[in-house]
Amino acid sequence: MSAELYQALIMDRSKNPRFAGALADYDAAADGENPMCGDRTKVFIKRDGMQVGHESRGCAIMLASADLMAEAVAGLDAAHVNELSRAFEATVTSGAADDRLGALNALAGVHEYRSRIKCATLPWTALRDALNGDV
Amino acid sequence: MNFVARKPFDVEAVRQDFPILSQRVHGKKLVFLDSGASAQKPRAVIDAMVAVMQTRYANVHRGLHYMSEKCSDDYEAVRDKTAAFLNAASRDEIVFTRNATESINLVAHSYGRGVLQAGDAVVVSEMEHHANLVPWQMLRDAHGVELRIVKITDAGEIDWESLEAVFADGRVKLLAITHMSNVLGTYTPVERLAAFAHARGAKILLDGSQAVVHRRVDVQAIDADFYVFSGHKLYGPTGIGVLYGKAALLDLMPPFLGGGDMIGSVAYQNSTWAKPPYRFEAGTPAIIETIGLGAAIDYVNAIGFDAIAAHERELTEHALAVLAGIDGLQVLGAAQDRGGVISFVLDGIHAHDVATLLDRQGIAVRAGHHCAEPLMGRLGVSSTARATFGLYTTLEEIDALAAGIKRVQQVFA
């Protein structure tokens, strides 16, 4: 069957996340929740050197998105994180891959499922809230 | 599989009546298992709606001209048809609304504020659609009526001990409850519930949105005070719903919305209200959709509810048997009397992933909380996948669902 969205990378990161769990020493955290399906993520950030961790419960798309996000933004400054966030949103909406996104392009296939786009963007919304939050 | 193989009606012939079923999805044959959200439309409904626009259309109840009279006749004929469909005692007990949600809101507003008093209690169950919960919360907050929740058992049936308890102090004046759960497929024992409520001085409102599709409903035999349903789940169009109310109760109720059609006479300072049902039908109604509903009622009546109910039973038994054979799948609820609404969860796989991967195979199911968020909490899940059956659903489609679920499990293996 056609399961391009559910490729190996997404399945792997949803089952074996590399960045799961609260950071021991974080500056800010923010929750993201999709009440339609109960998906929930909490994103923790440490601004200096940009580290991100997440505690997520939900569908494979959201879990993989959270984990790939944490990996992609590691070491970036806030301006770069925001740029990546906008690029990611554009890609999951249009389906067009973007070189800046690297492994995150695996989620481009979600654009075919309008109702699932918010699964992919939920961790990014939480990340933005954390970045805007109080230290 | 141990079920009686019978062909109460020709499902292939029925399928021919629904043009959309020949559509393909992602290059696959469409397997539509989401009729509980909204059913597909037979040619007869589509044609009836086109015909009224092409040949007999004008506003109703106002014109002194030919078209208005013809169109009013067609529109009002549907009221007779709907009254017969529910076996109402009178056509005046049939109020046309937008959908079941609006019907319940109408009762919550007009009966709730016009008849119920602060300190009275309204009871709903743990397995209501949001449409039969939120309007009562709004009434509670605006009018001081208490809202009580009757529990369900783990099997998904009404907990009668809990029902006794919530009625114990004699303050309950209305039991508002589903006739068939849109999540668990449970049919509630509506005659028994009505007798229970009446014996304690309460009225009963039944949400028949799911039940009316599968079983013959007789509001007099049930002794229902209010009964609501939506046209679009009954193979009719969107935008038309029905409120049945006993004449004596509708008479007591003030209007819901104000405007044309619902008045006796109007002066600048004051107006008088029309009698029911027109008191509750302000403004130009959904004329074309109402005529579509009439065609849908004719359509299901022509097939007959004995055949429809037998088909639903066969599909439900087959689905429960097939799904029970899938490791890592749990069907929610285990009511004795259940029908063609089956919610399930797969171990380790989120319902949205299930729905997306089934969709890739052309299989349409619903995933989420099914507008029953509190029930999800009661069942200990955040969301479920749900397959619902219609007249046109086949045993082969249920087998396709089972095969599709196994493929989903392979992706997640």
Interface residues (C-beta under 8 A of the other chain):
Chain A: M1 S2 A3 L5 Y6 M11 P35 M36 C37 G38 D39 R57 G58 C59 A60 I61 Y113 S115 R116 C119
Chain B: H26 I349 H350 A351 H352 D353 T356 L357 D359 R360 Q361 A367 G368 H369 E373 M376 S382 S383 R407 V411 F412
